Amino acid sequence: MALAFDKPFTATLAAPVLLIGVLLVQWLPALPPRWLSMLLLLPVAVSFWCWPRWRLPSCGCVGVLWAMLCGAGAMDARLPRDLEGVISW
């Protein structure tokens, strides 16, 4: 039986791993700062590019980092609590 690392790297192999990474972020009690996600993106990209055997775990890490970045952006875009319900023209 062939292992996942023995198969050619395709989108059908990477997509579930990316999704698992995104779903892991849903379990975090709080999101880390945005700068941490951006900082960790560089070593993950290097590992994806340089070491083919690390491509699948790198896809999971990219899923985690992408979800953290999008989540931090969504939390930053929320309306401040003191402006809720206020109508200003």
C-alpha positions, -999 to +999 in steps of 0.1 A: +000+000+000+014+034-010+017+061+016+004+096+010+040+108+006+046+083-022+018+096-043+022+126-066+012+158-049-022+168-063-050+191-053-071+162-042-045+153-017-038+189-005-074+201-002-085+179+027-052+187+046-058+224+040-094+220+053-082+202+084-058+231+091-087+256+087-109+235+111-081+234+137-083+272+140-120+269+150-110+252+182-086+280+193-100+299+223-084+331+210-067+341+177-030+349+179-019+383+166-018+389+129+019+395+128+026+360+141+006+344+113+024+365+087+058+357+103+052+320+102+041+320+066+077+325+054+092+293+069+061+273+058+065+286+022+102+277+023+095+242+036+069+237+009+093+248-018+125+232-006+115+199+009+089+179-011+083+155+017+070+184+038+045+196+013+015+179+028+022+191+064+029+225+049-006+226+033-020+220+068+001+248+082-010+271+054-046+263+062-041+272+098-022+304+090-048+315+064-077+309+087-059+329+115-052+358+091-088+359+078-102+355+113-080+384+127-091+406+098-127+398+105-123+406+142-106+439+134-134+449+111-161+445+137-180+475+149-169+489+183-194+480+211-201+517+219-213+523+183-238+494+182-274+505+177-263+542+170-277+558+139-255+586+126-260+603+093 
